[in-house]
Amino acid sequence: MNSSENWQMNLFTFPYWFIIDKINLNRIVSITIEECEWKFYPPYRTSPANELFTPQPQEALFLEGGMKRINPNFKIPKVSIYPLFNENGIGISAFQAEENENWNINRKDRKDIPVDTIRVDIKSNKKLNVLKYFRKLMEILRVYTNQWWIGHLPYLLDNISIAQTVDQKGNSTSAPPTIWTPSVFVSSFNEKIIDLDIWIAALNDLALNVEPLIYKSTLLDSMYYTSKGDTRRTILDIAQTLDTAVDINFLRIWNREKMGTPKNYSRGAFIKEIPPRTGTTFNSKTNIPLLISHITSKIVNRSFESEHLDDFLVIEEFWDKKRNPVSHGANLSLNGTELSNYIKCVENCLNWLEGI
């Protein structure tokens, strides 16, 4: 970029999308990073990031003749699949599939739009690791919005496709479905469109070097792997989410209650003076259900068990019947609905932990 001698233009186009409010997110935002001015332009769409299409085998795939030779002129229409949000911009209502040429027709009345490109101009004469900051911004946006697919290749690759009949020229013979519900529907019901307020808040966090909470990132990972049908990875990510969230929030309580110096925190020290629950002989440092019920009730007079019994029972069953076997090498088979229910209860538990 030559409009000023020390401005550098960077374009990032990535193989996934995130959803923005195209009406609201409409101006350049400037921040300072490493004593340099950075200008972030509104994200936009350059191509379907999620191009998935599985044609049913037709004659057009092969050249005429006795041998089935691939027709080099065979063309496959490209289809984009992405979530649709509720009108208030919170929560996925369905998924949409569109061929490229139908994009403007089908979406002209909607404010939510998937984007896959960001322009960043930087006023600097020194070399900066711009990619590092870009990746961090994506994770901050992911946590702010619960758009759990951000940063990953399209989750539909492994277990969902759109099938259509093609003619002799390889063209689609019918329009793709406008509204479509996949066989695996994963939603926290709290996904948010990225509007200008969220965009500015995320950029400010980037400028201030604020790290998103790791356990929130891990919970979003569990949603992604649920959508891929990877039960083992989902269970391990849910367990890690609980483990990390307990440690981070117990450390906060340790400091607030002046239980000891921060450097001396450990779970063992945290529960050291707590008498075991009636009927038991010791307090486990690894049993999450025990830590969020008996232990917290003794220290801060709060218990997830007593305040959210239904969710607690689900987490207790998950820890005993799913986490423990899988962490010791077992393979379990669960459907998306079962895994999504565990995720939802854990999400409620995280909100509770942050509030005690």
C-alpha positions in Angstrom: 0.0 0.0 0.0 1.7 3.2 -1.2 -0.6 6.0 0.1 1.8 6.6 2.9 5.4 5.4 3.0 5.1 3.3 6.1 1.6 1.7 5.7 1.4 -2.0 5.1 -1.7 -3.7 3.8 -2.5 -7.3 4.9 -5.3 -9.5 3.5 -6.4 -12.6 5.4 -8.6 -15.1 3.6 -9.3 -18.3 5.5 -11.0 -21.6 4.9 -13.8 -21.1 7.3 -16.4 -18.4 7.9 -17.9 -16.5 10.8 -21.2 -14.6 10.8 -21.4 -10.8 11.0 -24.1 -8.2 11.0 -23.5 -6.8 7.6 -25.6 -3.7 8.3 -24.2 -2.8 11.7 -20.5 -3.7 11.2 -19.9 -1.0 8.7 -16.8 1.1 9.5 -13.0 0.9 9.9 -11.8 0.5 13.5 -8.3 1.7 14.6 -6.4 0.2 17.6 -2.7 0.4 18.8 -0.6 -2.8 19.0 3.2 -2.7 19.7 3.1 1.1 19.4 1.8 0.9 15.8 -1.6 1.9 14.4 -3.7 -0.9 13.1 -6.8 -0.3 10.9 -9.3 -3.2 10.7 -11.8 -3.0 7.8 -15.2 -4.6 8.0 -14.9 -8.4 7.2 -16.3 -9.5 3.9 -16.9 -12.5 1.8 -14.7 -13.4 -1.2 -15.8 -16.9 -1.9 -17.8 -19.8 -0.4 -15.6 -20.9 2.4 -17.6 -24.1 2.8 -17.8 -25.5 -0.7 -19.4 -28.9 -0.3 -21.3 -30.8 -2.9 -21.8 -34.5 -3.5 -23.5 -35.2 -6.8 -25.3 -38.4 -7.4 -23.4 -40.4 -10.1 -24.9 -39.6 -13.5 -23.8 -40.2 -17.1 -22.3 -36.7 -17.3 -19.5 -37.9 -15.1 -18.3 -40.2 -17.8 -17.4 -39.9 -21.4 -19.6 -41.9 -23.8 -18.2 -45.3 -24.9 -17.5 -48.7 -23.6 -14.9 -47.6 -21.0 -15.9 -45.4 -18.2 -13.5 -42.5 -18.6 -14.0 -39.4 -16.5 -15.4 -36.5 -18.5 -12.8 -33.6 -18.2 -15.6 -31.1 -18.7 -17.7 -32.4 -15.9 -18.7 -29.5 -13.6 -19.9 -29.7 -10.1 -22.0 -26.8 -8.8 -20.6 -25.3 -5.6 -22.8 -25.0 -2.5 -22.3 -23.0 0.6 -23.7 -24.3 3.9 -23.8 -22.0 7.0 -26.0 -21.3 10.0 -28.9 -19.0 10.0 -29.5 -16.9 13.1 -32.7 -15.8 14.8 -33.9 -12.4 13.9 -32.5 -11.0 17.2 -29.1 -12.3 16.2 -28.8 -14.7 19.0 -29.1 -18.5 18.5 -29.0 -20.7 15.4 -32.4 -21.4 13.9 -31.4 -23.6 11.0 -28.7 -24.1 8.3 -28.9 -22.7 4.8 -27.5 -24.2 1.6 -27.1 -22.1 -1.5 -25.5 -22.3 -4.9 -23.2 -19.4 -5.7 -25.5 -17.7 -8.2 -28.4 -17.7 -5.8 -26.5 -15.9 -3.0 -27.8 -12.4 -3.6 -31.4 -13.5 -4.2 -31.7 -15.6 -1.1 -29.9 -13.4 1.3 -30.8 -9.8 0.3 -33.3 -9.4 3.2 -31.1 -10.9 5.9 -28.5 -9.0 8.0 -26.4 -12.0 8.9 -23.7 -12.9 6.4 -20.8 -15.3 6.5 -17.4 -13.8 5.8 -14.0 -15.2 5.1 -11.7 -12.2 4.5 -10.3 -9.4 6.6 -8.1 -6.5 5.6 -5.7 -5.0 8.1 -3.6 -1.9 7.4 -0.6 -1.3 9.8 1.4 1.9 10.1 4.9 0.6 10.9 8.4 0.3 9.5 9.2 -2.8 11.5 8.2 -6.4 10.7 5.4 -7.6 12.9 3.9 -11.1 13.4 0.5 -10.1 12.0 -0.6 -13.7 11.7 -0.2 -14.3 15.4 -2.5 -11.4 16.2 -5.0 -12.5 13.5 -5.3 -16.0 15.0 -5.7 -14.5 18.5 -8.5 -12.2 17.2 -10.3 -15.2 15.8 -10.3 -17.0 19.1 -11.4 -13.9 21.0 -14.3 -13.5 18.6 -15.1 -17.2 18.9 -15.4 -16.9 22.7 -17.4 -13.7 22.5 -19.9 -15.1 20.2 -20.0 -18.9 20.8 -19.6 -19.4 17.0 -17.8 -22.6 17.8 -16.8 -23.4 14.2 -14.5 -20.3 13.9 -10.9 -21.4 13.3 -11.9 -24.9 12.1 -12.4 -26.3 8.7 -16.1 -26.7 7.9 -17.4 -29.2 10.4 -19.8 -30.6 7.8 -17.0 -32.3 5.9 -17.1 -35.6 7.6 -20.7 -36.5 8.0 -23.0 -34.3 6.0 -23.3 -33.6 2.3 -25.8 -32.2 -0.1 -26.8 -34.5 -3.0 -28.3 -33.3 -6.2 -28.9 -34.8 -9.7 -26.9 -33.2 -12.5 -27.6 -33.2 -16.3 -25.4 -34.3 -19.2 -23.4 -31.1 -19.0 -22.8 -31.5 -15.3 -25.1 -28.8 -14.2 -27.5 -29.0 -11.3 -31.1 -29.9 -12.3 -32.7 -28.4 -9.2 -32.2 -25.5 -6.8 -30.6 -26.4 -3.5 -32.7 -26.3 -0.4 -33.0 -22.8 1.1 -33.6 -23.9 4.7 -32.1 -27.2 5.7 -31.7 -29.0 9.0 -28.7 -31.4 9.2 -28.7 -34.7 10.9 -26.3 -33.4 13.5 -27.5 -30.1 14.9 -25.2 -28.6 17.5 -26.1 -25.3 19.1 -25.5 -23.8 22.5 -28.5 -21.5 21.7 -26.3 -18.6 22.8 -24.4 -18.1 19.5 -24.3 -14.4 18.5 -23.8 -12.5 15.3 -20.7 -10.3 15.3 -22.0 -6.8 15.3 -20.0 -3.6 15.7 -20.0 -3.6 19.5 -18.6 -7.2 19.6 -16.1 -6.3 16.9 -14.8 -3.3 18.8 -14.7 -5.2 22.1 -12.7 -8.0 20.6 -10.3 -5.6 19.0 -9.8 -3.8 22.3 -9.0 -7.1 24.0 -6.5 -7.8 21.2 -4.9 -4.4 21.8 -4.7 -4.9 25.6 -3.4 -8.5 25.1 -6.4 -10.0 27.0 -6.5 -13.8 26.7 -9.9 -15.5 26.3 -10.6 -18.0 29.1 -9.1 -21.3 28.1 -12.0 -23.4 29.4 -14.4 -21.5 27.3 -12.3 -22.3 24.2 -12.2 -25.9 25.2 -16.0 -26.1 25.6 -16.4 -24.7 22.1 -14.0 -27.3 20.9 -16.3 -30.0 22.3 -19.2 -28.6 20.3 -17.0 -28.8 17.1 -16.1 -32.4 17.8 -19.7 -33.3 18.6 -20.7 -32.0 15.1 -18.0 -34.3 13.6 -19.3 -37.3 15.5 -16.0 -37.7 17.5 -17.4 -38.9 20.8 -14.0 -39.6 22.4 -12.6 -36.1 21.7 -15.9 -34.5 22.8 -15.9 -36.3 26.2 -12.2 -35.5 26.8 -12.8 -31.8 25.9 -15.8 -31.6 28.2 -13.8 -33.1 31.1 -10.9 -30.7 30.4 -13.3 -27.8 30.4 -14.6 -28.7 33.9 -11.1 -29.4 35.2 -9.7 -26.1 34.0 -12.7 -24.0 35.0 -12.6 -25.4 38.6 -8.9 -24.6 39.0 -9.2 -21.0 37.6 -12.2 -20.2 39.7 -10.9 -21.9 42.8 -7.7 -19.8 42.5 -9.9 -16.7 42.4 -11.8 -17.8 45.5 -8.4 -18.7 47.2 -7.3 -15.1 46.6 -10.6 -13.5 47.5 -11.0 -15.4 50.8 -7.3 -14.9 51.6 -6.8 -18.7 52.0 -3.1 -18.3 51.2 -0.6 -16.7 48.8 -1.4 -17.2 45.1 1.8 -19.1 44.5 0.8 -21.7 47.1 -2.5 -22.5 45.6 -3.3 -26.1 44.7 -6.4 -28.2 44.9 -4.9 -30.1 47.7 -4.3 -26.9 49.7 -7.8 -25.7 48.8 -9.6 -28.7 50.3 -7.0 -29.5 53.0 -9.1 -28.3 56.0 -12.5 -29.5 54.7 -13.8 -32.6 56.6 -14.9 -35.4 54.2 -18.5 -35.7 53.2 -20.5 -37.9 55.6 -20.0 -41.6 54.6 -16.6 -41.1 53.0 -13.1 -41.0 54.3 -11.3 -38.5 52.1 -11.9 -35.6 49.7 -10.9 -36.4 46.1 -9.0 -33.7 44.2 -10.1 -35.0 40.9 -13.8 -35.7 41.4 -15.4 -32.6 39.9 -18.9 -33.3 41.2 -17.5 -33.5 44.8 -15.6 -30.2 44.3 -18.6 -28.2 43.0 -20.9 -29.5 45.8 -19.4 -30.5 49.1 -16.2 -28.5 48.9 -17.7 -25.2 47.6 -20.5 -25.5 50.2 -18.0 -25.6 53.0 -15.9 -22.7 51.7 -18.3 -20.2 50.2 -21.7 -21.8 51.3 -22.6 -22.4 47.6 -23.3 -25.8 46.0 -24.1 -26.5 42.4 -25.8 -29.7 43.6 -28.3 -27.8 45.7 -28.8 -24.9 43.4 -29.0 -26.7 40.0 -29.8 -30.3 40.9 -30.8 -31.5 37.5 -27.6 -30.2 35.8 -25.5 -31.5 38.7 -26.9 -35.1 38.3 -26.1 -35.0 34.5 -22.5 -33.9 35.2 -22.2 -36.5 38.0 -23.3 -39.2 35.6 -21.0 -37.8 32.9 -18.0 -37.9 35.2 -18.6 -41.4 36.5 -20.0 -43.1 33.4 -18.3 -41.2 30.5 -15.2 -39.3 31.6 -13.7 -42.0 33.8 -14.0 -44.9 31.3 -12.8 -42.8 28.3 -9.9 -41.3 30.2 -8.8 -44.9 30.9 -9.0 -46.0 27.2 -12.6 -47.0 26.7 -14.5 -46.3 23.5 -18.1 -45.1 23.9 -20.7 -44.4 21.3 -23.1 -41.5 22.0 -25.3 -39.5 19.6 -25.2 -35.8 19.1 -28.2 -35.1 21.3 -26.6 -36.9 24.3 -23.3 -35.0 23.9 -25.1 -31.7 23.4 -27.0 -32.2 26.6 -23.7 -32.7 28.5 -22.3 -29.6 26.9 -25.4 -27.5 27.9 -25.2 -28.6 31.5 -21.5 -27.9 31.7 -22.1 -24.4 30.2 -24.5 -23.8 33.0 -22.0 -25.0 35.5 -19.3 -22.6 34.1 -21.7 -19.7 34.6 -22.4 -20.8 38.1 -18.7 -21.2 38.9 -17.9 -17.7 37.7 -20.6 -16.3 39.9 -19.6 -17.8 43.2 
